[in-house]
Amino acid sequence: MVIGVGGGASNRAVDGGIVTIAPARWLVDHAHLLPATGNALDVASGSGRHAFWLAARGLATLAIDRSAPAVAAIRQTAARLQLPLRAEIVDLETDDAPLAVAAYDLIVVVHYLHRALFPALQAALRPGGILVYETFTRAQALRGKPTNPAFLLEPGELRSLVARLDVLAEREGEFEGKMLASVIAARR
């Protein structure tokens, strides 16, 4: 399993028949801005590639996703690897209060967009906590999936969604063959 090296979809490994993808390059390239200890949250974790990377770095990590099979696979792998990682089934679009207030030193969200969640994400950060967010822009629809405007950021929109935070790094455009907007921001 690839936990702590590389980035991007081309960096794959096989472990016991499970194909894993290395964490997003944006996250790995900005590791120096992330806390070395504390509580981390991987939102819409999917296969858990970011959660595994964070837990391997020593962060007490919670992975949340609405897919029961994905959560079960994360739990099994985390137990086998003895990582400080929990996984829970949470549907962020239907659950009333899915995120605890001021509970996390780091929150990572990659390739997921639910605009209504931004206030809860910001409130879930402890003072000084870091939000790492990366998802697709509208320009991605011209290249393939996703194409639903509900899941695509408008130009400059990510910056406005995190306006209550201090932006430490940001980018928008074509990266790793995708049209993306990315930000790393800290709670005041």
Residue pairs with C-beta under 8 A, 6 or more apart in sequence:
1 13
1 15
1 18
1 20
1 52
1 77
1 81
2 11
2 12
2 13
2 20
2 21
2 22
3 52
3 53
3 56
3 81
4 53
4 56
4 57
5 11
5 22
6 22
6 25
6 28
7 22
7 23
7 24
7 25
7 26
7 27
7 28
7 29
7 176
8 22
8 24
8 25
8 176
9 21
9 176
11 21
11 22
12 19
12 20
12 21
12 22
13 19
13 20
13 22
14 20
18 73
18 77
20 47
20 49
20 52
21 47
21 49
22 28
22 49
22 53
23 49
23 50
23 53
24 49
24 50
24 110
24 134
25 175
25 176
26 110
26 132
26 134
26 171
26 175
26 180
26 182
26 184
27 50
27 53
27 108
27 110
27 132
27 134
28 53
30 132
30 169
30 184
31 57
33 130
33 168
33 169
33 184
34 57
34 106
34 130
34 132
35 59
35 105
35 106
35 129
35 130
36 57
36 58
37 58
37 59
37 105
38 59
38 60
38 104
38 105
38 106
38 126
39 59
39 60
39 61
39 62
39 103
39 104
39 105
39 106
40 51
40 54
40 55
40 59
40 60
40 61
40 62
40 104
40 105
40 106
40 107
40 108
41 61
41 62
41 64
41 99
41 103
41 104
41 106
41 107
41 108
41 124
42 48
42 50
42 51
42 54
42 61
42 62
42 63
42 64
42 108
43 64
43 92
43 107
43 108
43 109
43 112
43 117
43 121
44 64
44 65
44 66
44 92
44 109
44 110
44 111
44 112
45 51
45 63
45 64
45 65
45 70
45 71
45 74
45 87
46 65
46 67
46 70
46 111
47 70
47 73
47 74
48 63
48 70
48 73
48 74
48 77
48 78
48 85
48 87
50 63
50 108
50 110
51 61
51 62
51 63
51 74
51 78
51 85
51 87
52 74
52 77
52 78
52 81
52 83
52 85
54 61
54 85
54 106
54 108
55 61
55 78
55 83
55 84
55 85
56 81
56 83
58 84
59 84
59 105
59 106
60 84
61 83
61 84
61 85
61 86
62 85
62 86
62 87
62 88
63 71
63 74
63 85
63 86
63 87
63 88
64 87
64 88
64 89
64 90
64 92
64 98
65 71
65 74
65 87
65 89
65 90
66 89
66 90
66 91
66 92
66 93
67 89
68 89
71 87
71 88
71 89
72 87
74 85
74 87
75 86
75 87
78 85
78 86
78 87
90 98
91 98
92 98
92 114
92 117
93 114
93 116
97 120
98 120
99 120
99 121
99 123
99 124
100 124
101 123
101 124
102 123
102 124
102 125
102 126
102 127
103 124
103 126
104 124
104 125
104 126
104 129
105 125
105 126
105 128
105 129
105 130
106 129
106 130
106 131
106 132
107 121
107 124
107 125
107 129
107 130
107 131
107 132
108 132
108 133
109 121
109 131
109 132
109 133
109 134
109 135
110 132
110 133
110 134
110 135
111 134
111 135
111 136
112 135
113 135
113 136
113 150
113 151
113 152
113 153
115 161
118 161
118 162
121 131
121 133
122 131
122 162
122 164
122 165
122 187
125 131
125 165
125 187
126 187
127 187
127 188
128 186
128 187
129 186
129 187
130 168
130 184
130 185
130 186
130 187
131 162
131 165
131 183
131 184
131 185
131 186
131 187
132 183
132 184
133 158
133 162
133 182
133 183
133 184
133 185
134 180
134 181
134 182
134 183
135 151
135 153
135 158
135 180
135 181
136 146
136 151
136 152
136 153
136 178
136 179
136 180
136 181
137 152
137 153
137 154
137 155
137 172
137 179
137 180
137 181
138 149
138 152
138 153
138 154
138 155
138 179
139 174
139 179
140 146
140 152
140 178
140 179
140 180
141 147
141 149
141 152
142 179
143 178
143 179
146 152
153 181
155 172
156 172
157 181
158 170
158 172
158 181
158 182
158 183
159 167
159 170
159 183
162 183
162 185
164 188
165 185
165 186
165 187
165 188
166 185
166 186
166 187
166 188
167 183
167 184
167 185
168 184
168 185
168 186
169 182
169 183
169 184
170 181
170 182
170 183
170 184
171 180
171 181
171 182
172 180
172 181
172 182
173 179
173 180
174 180
175 182
